[in-house]
Amino acid sequence: MTDPNASEIDEARRSVVSLLRQEFNNHTLGQLDPYEFGNAVAPLVNALAALTLMEKDLSDGAGLGEASRSDD
């Protein structure tokens, strides 16, 4: 059975990638200068990185509670 969190992460990733493509298209059509493009995509790249880390944590099976126990 698929983990609901994995499905949510996948859906969020698809949304972020779609927005990145849209911003790239706006940039290539000359609607955004490089500075505006950078400002538009920076939060999206950060979101994509966060989703990647969440997905990695989920696949490793290490939740916050498990990762924070260093004294066992």
mmCIF file of the N, C-alpha and C atoms, coordinates in Angstrom:
data_MODEL
# 
_entry.id   MODEL 
# 
loop_
_atom_site.group_PDB 
_atom_site.id 
_atom_site.type_symbol 
_atom_site.label_atom_id 
_atom_site.label_alt_id 
_atom_site.label_comp_id 
_atom_site.label_asym_id 
_atom_site.label_entity_id 
_atom_site.label_seq_id 
_atom_site.pdbx_PDB_ins_code 
_atom_site.Cartn_x 
_atom_site.Cartn_y 
_atom_site.Cartn_z 
_atom_site.occupancy 
_atom_site.B_iso_or_equiv 
_atom_site.pdbx_formal_charge 
_atom_site.auth_seq_id 
_atom_site.auth_comp_id 
_atom_site.auth_asym_id 
_atom_site.auth_atom_id 
_atom_site.pdbx_PDB_model_num 
ATOM 1   N N  . MET A 1 1  ? 0.842  -1.171 0.000   1.00 0.00 ? 1  MET A N  1 
ATOM 2   C CA . MET A 1 1  ? 0.000  0.000  0.000   1.00 0.00 ? 1  MET A CA 1 
ATOM 3   C C  . MET A 1 1  ? 0.895  1.244  0.000   1.00 0.00 ? 1  MET A C  1 
ATOM 4   N N  . THR A 1 2  ? 0.488  2.260  -0.723  1.00 0.00 ? 2  THR A N  1 
ATOM 5   C CA . THR A 1 2  ? 1.272  3.486  -0.821  1.00 0.00 ? 2  THR A CA 1 
ATOM 6   C C  . THR A 1 2  ? 1.051  4.353  0.406   1.00 0.00 ? 2  THR A C  1 
ATOM 7   N N  . ASP A 1 3  ? 2.133  4.891  0.922   1.00 0.00 ? 3  ASP A N  1 
ATOM 8   C CA . ASP A 1 3  ? 2.078  5.791  2.070   1.00 0.00 ? 3  ASP A CA 1 
ATOM 9   C C  . ASP A 1 3  ? 1.407  7.096  1.641   1.00 0.00 ? 3  ASP A C  1 
ATOM 10  N N  . PRO A 1 4  ? 0.397  7.573  2.393   1.00 0.00 ? 4  PRO A N  1 
ATOM 11  C CA . PRO A 1 4  ? -0.266 8.824  2.027   1.00 0.00 ? 4  PRO A CA 1 
ATOM 12  C C  . PRO A 1 4  ? 0.703  10.001 1.998   1.00 0.00 ? 4  PRO A C  1 
ATOM 13  N N  . ASN A 1 5  ? 1.707  9.986  2.875   1.00 0.00 ? 5  ASN A N  1 
ATOM 14  C CA . ASN A 1 5  ? 2.691  11.067 2.862   1.00 0.00 ? 5  ASN A CA 1 
ATOM 15  C C  . ASN A 1 5  ? 3.483  11.064 1.561   1.00 0.00 ? 5  ASN A C  1 
ATOM 16  N N  . ALA A 1 6  ? 3.806  9.892  1.057   1.00 0.00 ? 6  ALA A N  1 
ATOM 17  C CA . ALA A 1 6  ? 4.538  9.790  -0.203  1.00 0.00 ? 6  ALA A CA 1 
ATOM 18  C C  . ALA A 1 6  ? 3.700  10.352 -1.345  1.00 0.00 ? 6  ALA A C  1 
ATOM 19  N N  . SER A 1 7  ? 2.413  10.086 -1.331  1.00 0.00 ? 7  SER A N  1 
ATOM 20  C CA . SER A 1 7  ? 1.523  10.613 -2.366  1.00 0.00 ? 7  SER A CA 1 
ATOM 21  C C  . SER A 1 7  ? 1.437  12.131 -2.303  1.00 0.00 ? 7  SER A C  1 
ATOM 22  N N  . GLU A 1 8  ? 1.363  12.662 -1.087  1.00 0.00 ? 8  GLU A N  1 
ATOM 23  C CA . GLU A 1 8  ? 1.309  14.114 -0.921  1.00 0.00 ? 8  GLU A CA 1 
ATOM 24  C C  . GLU A 1 8  ? 2.611  14.766 -1.368  1.00 0.00 ? 8  GLU A C  1 
ATOM 25  N N  . ILE A 1 9  ? 3.733  14.144 -1.046  1.00 0.00 ? 9  ILE A N  1 
ATOM 26  C CA . ILE A 1 9  ? 5.029  14.676 -1.463  1.00 0.00 ? 9  ILE A CA 1 
ATOM 27  C C  . ILE A 1 9  ? 5.132  14.655 -2.983  1.00 0.00 ? 9  ILE A C  1 
ATOM 28  N N  . ASP A 1 10 ? 4.701  13.559 -3.594  1.00 0.00 ? 10 ASP A N  1 
ATOM 29  C CA . ASP A 1 10 ? 4.747  13.445 -5.053  1.00 0.00 ? 10 ASP A CA 1 
ATOM 30  C C  . ASP A 1 10 ? 3.869  14.508 -5.711  1.00 0.00 ? 10 ASP A C  1 
ATOM 31  N N  . GLU A 1 11 ? 2.684  14.715 -5.169  1.00 0.00 ? 11 GLU A N  1 
ATOM 32  C CA . GLU A 1 11 ? 1.777  15.730 -5.714  1.00 0.00 ? 11 GLU A CA 1 
ATOM 33  C C  . GLU A 1 11 ? 2.375  17.132 -5.566  1.00 0.00 ? 11 GLU A C  1 
ATOM 34  N N  . ALA A 1 12 ? 2.964  17.416 -4.421  1.00 0.00 ? 12 ALA A N  1 
ATOM 35  C CA . ALA A 1 12 ? 3.596  18.722 -4.203  1.00 0.00 ? 12 ALA A CA 1 
ATOM 36  C C  . ALA A 1 12 ? 4.775  18.905 -5.149  1.00 0.00 ? 12 ALA A C  1 
ATOM 37  N N  . ARG A 1 13 ? 5.557  17.851 -5.349  1.00 0.00 ? 13 ARG A N  1 
ATOM 38  C CA . ARG A 1 13 ? 6.704  17.925 -6.264  1.00 0.00 ? 13 ARG A CA 1 
ATOM 39  C C  . ARG A 1 13 ? 6.234  18.258 -7.683  1.00 0.00 ? 13 ARG A C  1 
ATOM 40  N N  . ARG A 1 14 ? 5.179  17.605 -8.115  1.00 0.00 ? 14 ARG A N  1 
ATOM 41  C CA . ARG A 1 14 ? 4.644  17.878 -9.456  1.00 0.00 ? 14 ARG A CA 1 
ATOM 42  C C  . ARG A 1 14 ? 4.191  19.328 -9.588  1.00 0.00 ? 14 ARG A C  1 
ATOM 43  N N  . SER A 1 15 ? 3.570  19.849 -8.556  1.00 0.00 ? 15 SER A N  1 
ATOM 44  C CA . SER A 1 15 ? 3.122  21.248 -8.573  1.00 0.00 ? 15 SER A CA 1 
ATOM 45  C C  . SER A 1 15 ? 4.302  22.207 -8.650  1.00 0.00 ? 15 SER A C  1 
ATOM 46  N N  . VAL A 1 16 ? 5.333  21.943 -7.858  1.00 0.00 ? 16 VAL A N  1 
ATOM 47  C CA . VAL A 1 16 ? 6.516  22.816 -7.849  1.00 0.00 ? 16 VAL A CA 1 
ATOM 48  C C  . VAL A 1 16 ? 7.220  22.765 -9.202  1.00 0.00 ? 16 VAL A C  1 
ATOM 49  N N  . VAL A 1 17 ? 7.372  21.575 -9.765  1.00 0.00 ? 17 VAL A N  1 
ATOM 50  C CA . VAL A 1 17 ? 8.026  21.448 -11.070 1.00 0.00 ? 17 VAL A CA 1 
ATOM 51  C C  . VAL A 1 17 ? 7.212  22.168 -12.139 1.00 0.00 ? 17 VAL A C  1 
ATOM 52  N N  . SER A 1 18 ? 5.908  22.074 -12.067 1.00 0.00 ? 18 SER A N  1 
ATOM 53  C CA . SER A 1 18 ? 5.050  22.783 -13.014 1.00 0.00 ? 18 SER A CA 1 
ATOM 54  C C  . SER A 1 18 ? 5.245  24.293 -12.916 1.00 0.00 ? 18 SER A C  1 
ATOM 55  N N  . LEU A 1 19 ? 5.316  24.802 -11.685 1.00 0.00 ? 19 LEU A N  1 
ATOM 56  C CA . LEU A 1 19 ? 5.546  26.235 -11.493 1.00 0.00 ? 19 LEU A CA 1 
ATOM 57  C C  . LEU A 1 19 ? 6.934  26.650 -11.983 1.00 0.00 ? 19 LEU A C  1 
ATOM 58  N N  . LEU A 1 20 ? 7.930  25.801 -11.767 1.00 0.00 ? 20 LEU A N  1 
ATOM 59  C CA . LEU A 1 20 ? 9.273  26.091 -12.280 1.00 0.00 ? 20 LEU A CA 1 
ATOM 60  C C  . LEU A 1 20 ? 9.269  26.175 -13.805 1.00 0.00 ? 20 LEU A C  1 
ATOM 61  N N  . ARG A 1 21 ? 8.578  25.255 -14.444 1.00 0.00 ? 21 ARG A N  1 
ATOM 62  C CA . ARG A 1 21 ? 8.481  25.287 -15.913 1.00 0.00 ? 21 ARG A CA 1 
ATOM 63  C C  . ARG A 1 21 ? 7.797  26.561 -16.386 1.00 0.00 ? 21 ARG A C  1 
ATOM 64  N N  . GLN A 1 22 ? 6.746  26.951 -15.689 1.00 0.00 ? 22 GLN A N  1 
ATOM 65  C CA . GLN A 1 22 ? 6.017  28.163 -16.051 1.00 0.00 ? 22 GLN A CA 1 
ATOM 66  C C  . GLN A 1 22 ? 6.931  29.389 -15.939 1.00 0.00 ? 22 GLN A C  1 
ATOM 67  N N  . GLU A 1 23 ? 7.681  29.482 -14.851 1.00 0.00 ? 23 GLU A N  1 
ATOM 68  C CA . GLU A 1 23 ? 8.594  30.615 -14.675 1.00 0.00 ? 23 GLU A CA 1 
ATOM 69  C C  . GLU A 1 23 ? 9.707  30.589 -15.721 1.00 0.00 ? 23 GLU A C  1 
ATOM 70  N N  . PHE A 1 24 ? 10.206 29.400 -16.051 1.00 0.00 ? 24 PHE A N  1 
ATOM 71  C CA . PHE A 1 24 ? 11.236 29.295 -17.080 1.00 0.00 ? 24 PHE A CA 1 
ATOM 72  C C  . PHE A 1 24 ? 10.686 29.756 -18.424 1.00 0.00 ? 24 PHE A C  1 
ATOM 73  N N  . ASN A 1 25 ? 9.464  29.344 -18.744 1.00 0.00 ? 25 ASN A N  1 
ATOM 74  C CA . ASN A 1 25 ? 8.838  29.780 -19.996 1.00 0.00 ? 25 ASN A CA 1 
ATOM 75  C C  . ASN A 1 25 ? 8.661  31.291 -20.019 1.00 0.00 ? 25 ASN A C  1 
ATOM 76  N N  . ASN A 1 26 ? 8.240  31.872 -18.902 1.00 0.00 ? 26 ASN A N  1 
ATOM 77  C CA . ASN A 1 26 ? 8.106  33.327 -18.827 1.00 0.00 ? 26 ASN A CA 1 
ATOM 78  C C  . ASN A 1 26 ? 9.452  34.001 -19.072 1.00 0.00 ? 26 ASN A C  1 
ATOM 79  N N  . HIS A 1 27 ? 10.502 33.428 -18.522 1.00 0.00 ? 27 HIS A N  1 
ATOM 80  C CA . HIS A 1 27 ? 11.846 33.989 -18.689 1.00 0.00 ? 27 HIS A CA 1 
ATOM 81  C C  . HIS A 1 27 ? 12.299 33.891 -20.146 1.00 0.00 ? 27 HIS A C  1 
ATOM 82  N N  . THR A 1 28 ? 12.100 32.725 -20.765 1.00 0.00 ? 28 THR A N  1 
ATOM 83  C CA . THR A 1 28 ? 12.558 32.546 -22.145 1.00 0.00 ? 28 THR A CA 1 
ATOM 84  C C  . THR A 1 28 ? 11.750 33.380 -23.124 1.00 0.00 ? 28 THR A C  1 
ATOM 85  N N  . LEU A 1 29 ? 10.527 33.718 -22.778 1.00 0.00 ? 29 LEU A N  1 
ATOM 86  C CA . LEU A 1 29 ? 9.710  34.581 -23.638 1.00 0.00 ? 29 LEU A CA 1 
ATOM 87  C C  . LEU A 1 29 ? 10.024 36.058 -23.422 1.00 0.00 ? 29 LEU A C  1 
ATOM 88  N N  . GLY A 1 30 ? 10.959 36.336 -22.528 1.00 0.00 ? 30 GLY A N  1 
ATOM 89  C CA . GLY A 1 30 ? 11.359 37.714 -22.281 1.00 0.00 ? 30 GLY A CA 1 
ATOM 90  C C  . GLY A 1 30 ? 10.460 38.458 -21.318 1.00 0.00 ? 30 GLY A C  1 
ATOM 91  N N  . GLN A 1 31 ? 9.589  37.742 -20.619 1.00 0.00 ? 31 GLN A N  1 
ATOM 92  C CA . GLN A 1 31 ? 8.679  38.391 -19.675 1.00 0.00 ? 31 GLN A CA 1 
ATOM 93  C C  . GLN A 1 31 ? 9.346  38.672 -18.336 1.00 0.00 ? 31 GLN A C  1 
ATOM 94  N N  . LEU A 1 32 ? 10.464 38.014 -18.068 1.00 0.00 ? 32 LEU A N  1 
ATOM 95  C CA . LEU A 1 32 ? 11.189 38.218 -16.812 1.00 0.00 ? 32 LEU A CA 1 
ATOM 96  C C  . LEU A 1 32 ? 12.661 38.451 -17.119 1.00 0.00 ? 32 LEU A C  1 
ATOM 97  N N  . ASP A 1 33 ? 13.242 39.462 -16.500 1.00 0.00 ? 33 ASP A N  1 
ATOM 98  C CA . ASP A 1 33 ? 14.692 39.621 -16.629 1.00 0.00 ? 33 ASP A CA 1 
ATOM 99  C C  . ASP A 1 33 ? 15.356 38.623 -15.670 1.00 0.00 ? 33 ASP A C  1 
ATOM 100 N N  . PRO A 1 34 ? 16.664 38.440 -15.775 1.00 0.00 ? 34 PRO A N  1 
ATOM 101 C CA . PRO A 1 34 ? 17.330 37.430 -14.930 1.00 0.00 ? 34 PRO A CA 1 
ATOM 102 C C  . PRO A 1 34 ? 17.102 37.636 -13.429 1.00 0.00 ? 34 PRO A C  1 
ATOM 103 N N  . TYR A 1 35 ? 17.090 38.878 -12.979 1.00 0.00 ? 35 TYR A N  1 
ATOM 104 C CA . TYR A 1 35 ? 16.879 39.144 -11.556 1.00 0.00 ? 35 TYR A CA 1 
ATOM 105 C C  . TYR A 1 35 ? 15.472 38.715 -11.127 1.00 0.00 ? 35 TYR A C  1 
ATOM 106 N N  . GLU A 1 36 ? 14.475 39.068 -11.927 1.00 0.00 ? 36 GLU A N  1 
ATOM 107 C CA . GLU A 1 36 ? 13.092 38.671 -11.614 1.00 0.00 ? 36 GLU A CA 1 
ATOM 108 C C  . GLU A 1 36 ? 12.939 37.151 -11.663 1.00 0.00 ? 36 GLU A C  1 
ATOM 109 N N  . PHE A 1 37 ? 13.612 36.543 -12.634 1.00 0.00 ? 37 PHE A N  1 
ATOM 110 C CA . PHE A 1 37 ? 13.560 35.086 -12.750 1.00 0.00 ? 37 PHE A CA 1 
ATOM 111 C C  . PHE A 1 37 ? 14.141 34.428 -11.500 1.00 0.00 ? 37 PHE A C  1 
ATOM 112 N N  . GLY A 1 38 ? 15.278 34.926 -11.049 1.00 0.00 ? 38 GLY A N  1 
ATOM 113 C CA . GLY A 1 38 ? 15.902 34.394 -9.837  1.00 0.00 ? 38 GLY A CA 1 
ATOM 114 C C  . GLY A 1 38 ? 15.007 34.536 -8.626  1.00 0.00 ? 38 GLY A C  1 
ATOM 115 N N  . ASN A 1 39 ? 14.372 35.700 -8.501  1.00 0.00 ? 39 ASN A N  1 
ATOM 116 C CA . ASN A 1 39 ? 13.451 35.916 -7.382  1.00 0.00 ? 39 ASN A CA 1 
ATOM 117 C C  . ASN A 1 39 ? 12.232 35.005 -7.465  1.00 0.00 ? 39 ASN A C  1 
ATOM 118 N N  . ALA A 1 40 ? 11.794 34.715 -8.673  1.00 0.00 ? 40 ALA A N  1 
ATOM 119 C CA . ALA A 1 40 ? 10.611 33.873 -8.849  1.00 0.00 ? 40 ALA A CA 1 
ATOM 120 C C  . ALA A 1 40 ? 10.911 32.403 -8.558  1.00 0.00 ? 40 ALA A C  1 
ATOM 121 N N  . VAL A 1 41 ? 12.096 31.944 -8.954  1.00 0.00 ? 41 VAL A N  1 
ATOM 122 C CA . VAL A 1 41 ? 12.368 30.508 -8.821  1.00 0.00 ? 41 VAL A CA 1 
ATOM 123 C C  . VAL A 1 41 ? 13.056 30.119 -7.516  1.00 0.00 ? 41 VAL A C  1 
ATOM 124 N N  . ALA A 1 42 ? 13.686 31.061 -6.829  1.00 0.00 ? 42 ALA A N  1 
ATOM 125 C CA . ALA A 1 42 ? 14.411 30.719 -5.595  1.00 0.00 ? 42 ALA A CA 1 
ATOM 126 C C  . ALA A 1 42 ? 13.531 29.996 -4.574  1.00 0.00 ? 42 ALA A C  1 
ATOM 127 N N  . PRO A 1 43 ? 12.334 30.511 -4.262  1.00 0.00 ? 43 PRO A N  1 
ATOM 128 C CA . PRO A 1 43 ? 11.508 29.781 -3.287  1.00 0.00 ? 43 PRO A CA 1 
ATOM 129 C C  . PRO A 1 43 ? 11.035 28.424 -3.815  1.00 0.00 ? 43 PRO A C  1 
ATOM 130 N N  . LEU A 1 44 ? 10.870 28.324 -5.132  1.00 0.00 ? 44 LEU A N  1 
ATOM 131 C CA . LEU A 1 44 ? 10.448 27.050 -5.713  1.00 0.00 ? 44 LEU A CA 1 
ATOM 132 C C  . LEU A 1 44 ? 11.573 26.017 -5.628  1.00 0.00 ? 44 LEU A C  1 
ATOM 133 N N  . VAL A 1 45 ? 12.797 26.449 -5.868  1.00 0.00 ? 45 VAL A N  1 
ATOM 134 C CA . VAL A 1 45 ? 13.944 25.542 -5.746  1.00 0.00 ? 45 VAL A CA 1 
ATOM 135 C C  . VAL A 1 45 ? 14.094 25.093 -4.295  1.00 0.00 ? 45 VAL A C  1 
ATOM 136 N N  . ASN A 1 46 ? 13.910 26.013 -3.363  1.00 0.00 ? 46 ASN A N  1 
ATOM 137 C CA . ASN A 1 46 ? 13.976 25.652 -1.939  1.00 0.00 ? 46 ASN A CA 1 
ATOM 138 C C  . ASN A 1 46 ? 12.882 24.651 -1.581  1.00 0.00 ? 46 ASN A C  1 
ATOM 139 N N  . ALA A 1 47 ? 11.685 24.860 -2.113  1.00 0.00 ? 47 ALA A N  1 
ATOM 140 C CA . ALA A 1 47 ? 10.582 23.931 -1.848  1.00 0.00 ? 47 ALA A CA 1 
ATOM 141 C C  . ALA A 1 47 ? 10.891 22.551 -2.418  1.00 0.00 ? 47 ALA A C  1 
ATOM 142 N N  . LEU A 1 48 ? 11.466 22.523 -3.616  1.00 0.00 ? 48 LEU A N  1 
ATOM 143 C CA . LEU A 1 48 ? 11.822 21.249 -4.229  1.00 0.00 ? 48 LEU A CA 1 
ATOM 144 C C  . LEU A 1 48 ? 12.888 20.524 -3.411  1.00 0.00 ? 48 LEU A C  1 
ATOM 145 N N  . ALA A 1 49 ? 13.851 21.268 -2.903  1.00 0.00 ? 49 ALA A N  1 
ATOM 146 C CA . ALA A 1 49 ? 14.887 20.672 -2.051  1.00 0.00 ? 49 ALA A CA 1 
ATOM 147 C C  . ALA A 1 49 ? 14.277 20.114 -0.767  1.00 0.00 ? 49 ALA A C  1 
ATOM 148 N N  . ALA A 1 50 ? 13.368 20.860 -0.167  1.00 0.00 ? 50 ALA A N  1 
ATOM 149 C CA . ALA A 1 50 ? 12.712 20.397 1.061   1.00 0.00 ? 50 ALA A CA 1 
ATOM 150 C C  . ALA A 1 50 ? 11.899 19.131 0.800   1.00 0.00 ? 50 ALA A C  1 
ATOM 151 N N  . LEU A 1 51 ? 11.200 19.094 -0.315  1.00 0.00 ? 51 LEU A N  1 
ATOM 152 C CA . LEU A 1 51 ? 10.423 17.901 -0.657  1.00 0.00 ? 51 LEU A CA 1 
ATOM 153 C C  . LEU A 1 51 ? 11.336 16.699 -0.882  1.00 0.00 ? 51 LEU A C  1 
ATOM 154 N N  . THR A 1 52 ? 12.486 16.934 -1.489  1.00 0.00 ? 52 THR A N  1 
ATOM 155 C CA . THR A 1 52 ? 13.449 15.853 -1.707  1.00 0.00 ? 52 THR A CA 1 
ATOM 156 C C  . THR A 1 52 ? 13.937 15.295 -0.378  1.00 0.00 ? 52 THR A C  1 
ATOM 157 N N  . LEU A 1 53 ? 14.233 16.184 0.568   1.00 0.00 ? 53 LEU A N  1 
ATOM 158 C CA . LEU A 1 53 ? 14.668 15.729 1.893   1.00 0.00 ? 53 LEU A CA 1 
ATOM 159 C C  . LEU A 1 53 ? 13.552 14.981 2.620   1.00 0.00 ? 53 LEU A C  1 
ATOM 160 N N  . MET A 1 54 ? 12.326 15.476 2.502   1.00 0.00 ? 54 MET A N  1 
ATOM 161 C CA . MET A 1 54 ? 11.194 14.793 3.132   1.00 0.00 ? 54 MET A CA 1 
ATOM 162 C C  . MET A 1 54 ? 11.020 13.398 2.536   1.00 0.00 ? 54 MET A C  1 
ATOM 163 N N  . GLU A 1 55 ? 11.144 13.308 1.225   1.00 0.00 ? 55 GLU A N  1 
ATOM 164 C CA . GLU A 1 55 ? 11.003 12.025 0.554   1.00 0.00 ? 55 GLU A CA 1 
ATOM 165 C C  . GLU A 1 55 ? 12.114 11.064 0.979   1.00 0.00 ? 55 GLU A C  1 
ATOM 166 N N  . LYS A 1 56 ? 13.327 11.570 1.108   1.00 0.00 ? 56 LYS A N  1 
ATOM 167 C CA . LYS A 1 56 ? 14.456 10.747 1.548   1.00 0.00 ? 56 LYS A CA 1 
ATOM 168 C C  . LYS A 1 56 ? 14.224 10.243 2.969   1.00 0.00 ? 56 LYS A C  1 
ATOM 169 N N  . ASP A 1 57 ? 13.778 11.134 3.861   1.00 0.00 ? 57 ASP A N  1 
ATOM 170 C CA . ASP A 1 57 ? 13.491 10.719 5.236   1.00 0.00 ? 57 ASP A CA 1 
ATOM 171 C C  . ASP A 1 57 ? 12.404 9.653  5.275   1.00 0.00 ? 57 ASP A C  1 
ATOM 172 N N  . LEU A 1 58 ? 11.397 9.827  4.438   1.00 0.00 ? 58 LEU A N  1 
ATOM 173 C CA . LEU A 1 58 ? 10.296 8.877  4.394   1.00 0.00 ? 58 LEU A CA 1 
ATOM 174 C C  . LEU A 1 58 ? 10.782 7.519  3.886   1.00 0.00 ? 58 LEU A C  1 
ATOM 175 N N  . SER A 1 59 ? 11.610 7.525  2.853   1.00 0.00 ? 59 SER A N  1 
ATOM 176 C CA . SER A 1 59 ? 12.091 6.261  2.292   1.00 0.00 ? 59 SER A CA 1 
ATOM 177 C C  . SER A 1 59 ? 13.108 5.579  3.204   1.00 0.00 ? 59 SER A C  1 
ATOM 178 N N  . ASP A 1 60 ? 13.857 6.364  3.969   1.00 0.00 ? 60 ASP A N  1 
ATOM 179 C CA . ASP A 1 60 ? 14.814 5.789  4.921   1.00 0.00 ? 60 ASP A CA 1 
ATOM 180 C C  . ASP A 1 60 ? 14.118 5.250  6.162   1.00 0.00 ? 60 ASP A C  1 
ATOM 181 N N  . GLY A 1 61 ? 12.873 5.651  6.374   1.00 0.00 ? 61 GLY A N  1 
ATOM 182 C CA . GLY A 1 61 ? 12.138 5.213  7.546   1.00 0.00 ? 61 GLY A CA 1 
ATOM 183 C C  . GLY A 1 61 ? 12.559 5.929  8.805   1.00 0.00 ? 61 GLY A C  1 
ATOM 184 N N  . ALA A 1 62 ? 13.290 7.014  8.670   1.00 0.00 ? 62 ALA A N  1 
ATOM 185 C CA . ALA A 1 62 ? 13.769 7.764  9.835   1.00 0.00 ? 62 ALA A CA 1 
ATOM 186 C C  . ALA A 1 62 ? 12.887 8.978  10.043  1.00 0.00 ? 62 ALA A C  1 
ATOM 187 N N  . GLY A 1 63 ? 12.008 8.878  11.011  1.00 0.00 ? 63 GLY A N  1 
ATOM 188 C CA . GLY A 1 63 ? 11.192 10.024 11.372  1.00 0.00 ? 63 GLY A CA 1 
ATOM 189 C C  . GLY A 1 63 ? 11.962 10.932 12.296  1.00 0.00 ? 63 GLY A C  1 
ATOM 190 N N  . LEU A 1 64 ? 11.396 12.045 12.658  1.00 0.00 ? 64 LEU A N  1 
ATOM 191 C CA . LEU A 1 64 ? 12.078 12.980 13.548  1.00 0.00 ? 64 LEU A CA 1 
ATOM 192 C C  . LEU A 1 64 ? 12.390 12.343 14.896  1.00 0.00 ? 64 LEU A C  1 
ATOM 193 N N  . GLY A 1 65 ? 11.480 11.546 15.401  1.00 0.00 ? 65 GLY A N  1 
ATOM 194 C CA . GLY A 1 65 ? 11.699 10.906 16.695  1.00 0.00 ? 65 GLY A CA 1 
ATOM 195 C C  . GLY A 1 65 ? 12.867 9.937  16.671  1.00 0.00 ? 65 GLY A C  1 
ATOM 196 N N  . GLU A 1 66 ? 12.987 9.161  15.609  1.00 0.00 ? 66 GLU A N  1 
ATOM 197 C CA . GLU A 1 66 ? 14.084 8.208  15.508  1.00 0.00 ? 66 GLU A CA 1 
ATOM 198 C C  . GLU A 1 66 ? 15.412 8.914  15.287  1.00 0.00 ? 66 GLU A C  1 
ATOM 199 N N  . ALA A 1 67 ? 15.412 9.942  14.457  1.00 0.00 ? 67 ALA A N  1 
ATOM 200 C CA . ALA A 1 67 ? 16.662 10.630 14.126  1.00 0.00 ? 67 ALA A CA 1 
ATOM 201 C C  . ALA A 1 67 ? 17.201 11.416 15.310  1.00 0.00 ? 67 ALA A C  1 
ATOM 202 N N  . SER A 1 68 ? 16.325 11.829 16.216  1.00 0.00 ? 68 SER A N  1 
ATOM 203 C CA . SER A 1 68 ? 16.776 12.674 17.318  1.00 0.00 ? 68 SER A CA 1 
ATOM 204 C C  . SER A 1 68 ? 17.304 11.873 18.506  1.00 0.00 ? 68 SER A C  1 
ATOM 205 N N  . ARG A 1 69 ? 17.140 10.542 18.490  1.00 0.00 ? 69 ARG A N  1 
ATOM 206 C CA . ARG A 1 69 ? 17.610 9.706  19.598  1.00 0.00 ? 69 ARG A CA 1 
ATOM 207 C C  . ARG A 1 69 ? 19.064 9.323  19.389  1.00 0.00 ? 69 ARG A C  1 
ATOM 208 N N  . SER A 1 70 ? 19.961 10.036 20.029  1.00 0.00 ? 70 SER A N  1 
ATOM 209 C CA . SER A 1 70 ? 21.377 9.716  19.890  1.00 0.00 ? 70 SER A CA 1 
ATOM 210 C C  . SER A 1 70 ? 21.945 9.044  21.133  1.00 0.00 ? 70 SER A C  1 
ATOM 211 N N  . ASP A 1 71 ? 21.168 8.972  22.204  1.00 0.00 ? 71 ASP A N  1 
ATOM 212 C CA . ASP A 1 71 ? 21.682 8.419  23.460  1.00 0.00 ? 71 ASP A CA 1 
ATOM 213 C C  . ASP A 1 71 ? 21.294 6.965  23.694  1.00 0.00 ? 71 ASP A C  1 
ATOM 214 N N  . ASP A 1 72 ? 20.688 6.306  22.719  1.00 0.00 ? 72 ASP A N  1 
ATOM 215 C CA . ASP A 1 72 ? 20.279 4.901  22.881  1.00 0.00 ? 72 ASP A CA 1 
ATOM 216 C C  . ASP A 1 72 ? 21.443 3.962  22.764  1.00 0.00 ? 72 ASP A C  1 
# 
